[in-house]
């Protein structure tokens, strides 16, 4: 089992930046896949970015070149650096750890991109 706590969300103007954090209650070294998802009001959950234990990354087309996922195995934390934010990035962002074919979720942090 693992508990995940997201932070770093807030209100930001279009073109701005935010860095989200996902703190894990256990070591993430052995967690093969850590993901960031987002869910906008009235829409389904969307996979935004993935990082493997080896450091390989993958991104949704909608965020490529703007978002960067990273992990700190000492702090047991995964980050999502978001630049050039757009109003359509507005959503609740959730961290997910895939462990033994099970998905473990945090409660999310709200990002609101608005002028």
N, C-alpha and C positions, 0 to 999 in steps of 0.2 A: 504494500500500500504506500501511497504517497499523497501528501497534501501540497497543493500548489496555490500560491498567493500572487496575484497580479497587482501591479501598481504603475503609476506614471501617466494615467489617462488625464484628460481635461479638455478645456476649451482652447482651441487654437485657430488662428486665422488661416485662410487659404494661402498656400505657399510656405507655411511654417513647418516646424519640426517638433517631434516628441520622441522620447525614448521610453518604451515600456519595459518593465522588468517582471520576471516570473521566478519567484523564490520557491525552491523545493525543500520539503521537510527531510529528504534523504539525499544521499549522494546521487548525482546525475551521471557519474562516470559510466555506469553500467546501463544507462537508459539509452537504447539504440536510437530512438526517434523522439525528438521534442518538436512540437508544432505550435504555431500561432494560428488560430482561427478568428473569424469575426462574424458577427451577426447584426445586420442592420434591422431596424424596426420593420416588421411585417415581411421579412425575408428569411431565407434559409441560412444555415451556417456554411461559411465559405472557408476553405483552407487557404491561408495567406502565405505561410512559409514553413519550411521544415529544415531542421538541422540534425544530422546524424552524429553518433558518438565519435566518428572519425573526422567530423567537421565539414562534411559535404552539405551543401545547401540546395534548396529548390524553392522557387517562388511562383505564385500565381502571375499570369501575364499582366494583370491589372496593376501590379505593384513592382514589377521588375524595373530595376534602375533607380527606384525611389526608396525601397525598404531594404534593410539588412538585418538578418538574424545572426545572432552569435551566442556562444555559451561560455560560461566561466565555471570550469569544473572544481575550482577551489572554493568559490562562493556558492556553488550549487544553484546557479542562477542563469536563466536564459533571457536574452534581451531582444527587443525589436526596435531598431532605429528607423524612424519614419521621417522622411524628408519630402519636400514639395507636396505637402498634403493638399488634398482636394475635398470639396464638400461630399463627394461620393465615398470618401473613406470613413465617413461618420458611421460608427457602429460600436457595439460592445466587443472588445477583443479578449479572447480566451486562450489560455495556455493549456496545452495537452501533453501528457506523457504517455507514450505507448509502451506498455510493459506486458510481456507474455500475452500478446494479442488482446489485451484489455486497454481501454482508453480511460485515462484518469484526468479529470478536468478541474481547473480553478473556477472561481465564481465570475471572473471577468473584470475588466476595467473599461469605463466608457470614454470614448474619444469622440469629440464633437468639433467638426471643422466648419466654422461659420464666421462670417464677417459681422 
